[in-house]
Amino acid sequence: MRALRILAEDEGIDFGTATAFYTKEGKRKMDIRVENTVLEQIFLGLHHLSALDQFRGGTTAADYARVGVLAWYYASPTRRAL
């Protein structure tokens, strides 16, 4: 993340330039399977953000287990084959 920040700063990328770029770029055409993959990744990102928030506020073992189970599920070889 630090390297990404350094790159963004060196290239002069901020929310203003990114917003202008994506406004000009427009909506990407994608099939339903690709769209579902994108939404799945957003959902997982929100899940991990929620877990980080719980970790920061003093957590129980169940909070750590929840993240561990999800990481195990998505890292398992049988899941990747699906």
C-alpha positions as CSV (number, residue, x, y, z in Angstrom):
1,M,0.0,0.0,0.0
2,R,2.9,2.3,0.7
3,A,4.4,1.7,-2.7
4,L,1.0,2.4,-4.3
5,R,0.7,5.7,-2.4
6,I,4.2,6.7,-3.5
7,L,3.3,5.9,-7.1
8,A,0.0,7.8,-6.9
9,E,1.8,10.9,-5.5
10,D,4.6,10.7,-8.1
11,E,2.0,10.5,-10.9
12,G,-0.1,13.3,-9.4
13,I,-3.1,11.1,-8.9
14,D,-5.8,12.2,-6.4
15,F,-9.5,12.0,-6.1
16,G,-10.0,14.9,-8.5
17,T,-7.9,13.5,-11.3
18,A,-9.3,10.0,-10.8
19,T,-12.9,11.4,-10.9
20,A,-12.1,13.3,-14.1
21,F,-10.6,10.2,-15.7
22,Y,-13.4,7.9,-14.9
23,T,-16.0,10.4,-15.9
24,K,-14.4,10.7,-19.3
25,E,-13.9,6.9,-19.5
26,G,-17.6,6.1,-19.0
27,K,-19.3,2.9,-17.9
28,R,-17.6,-0.3,-18.9
29,K,-19.7,-2.9,-20.7
30,M,-19.4,-6.3,-19.0
31,D,-21.4,-9.5,-18.9
32,I,-23.2,-10.7,-15.8
33,R,-20.5,-13.0,-14.7
34,V,-17.9,-10.3,-14.7
35,E,-20.2,-7.9,-12.9
36,N,-20.9,-10.5,-10.2
37,T,-17.2,-11.0,-9.7
38,V,-16.7,-7.3,-9.2
39,L,-19.6,-7.1,-6.7
40,E,-18.2,-10.2,-4.9
41,Q,-14.9,-8.5,-4.4
42,I,-16.5,-5.3,-3.2
43,F,-18.5,-7.3,-0.7
44,L,-15.4,-9.1,0.5
45,G,-13.6,-5.8,0.9
46,L,-16.4,-4.4,3.0
47,H,-16.3,-7.6,5.1
48,H,-12.6,-7.2,5.7
49,L,-13.1,-3.5,6.5
50,S,-15.7,-4.5,9.1
51,A,-13.3,-7.0,10.6
52,L,-10.6,-4.4,10.9
53,D,-13.0,-2.1,12.6
54,Q,-13.9,-4.8,15.1
55,F,-10.2,-5.6,15.7
56,R,-9.5,-2.0,16.5
57,G,-12.3,-1.8,19.1
58,G,-11.2,-4.8,21.3
59,T,-12.5,-8.1,19.9
60,T,-13.6,-11.5,20.8
61,A,-12.1,-14.7,19.4
62,A,-15.2,-15.1,17.2
63,D,-14.3,-11.9,15.3
64,Y,-10.9,-13.3,14.4
65,A,-12.4,-16.7,13.6
66,R,-14.9,-15.1,11.2
67,V,-12.1,-13.6,9.1
68,G,-10.0,-16.7,9.3
69,V,-12.9,-18.9,8.0
70,L,-13.5,-16.6,5.1
71,A,-9.8,-16.4,4.2
72,W,-9.6,-20.2,4.4
73,Y,-12.7,-20.7,2.2
74,Y,-11.5,-18.4,-0.6
75,A,-7.9,-19.7,-0.5
76,S,-8.9,-23.4,-0.6
77,P,-7.9,-25.2,-3.9
78,T,-11.4,-26.7,-4.3
79,R,-12.9,-23.2,-4.2
80,R,-10.6,-22.0,-7.0
81,A,-11.6,-24.9,-9.2
82,L,-15.3,-23.8,-9.1
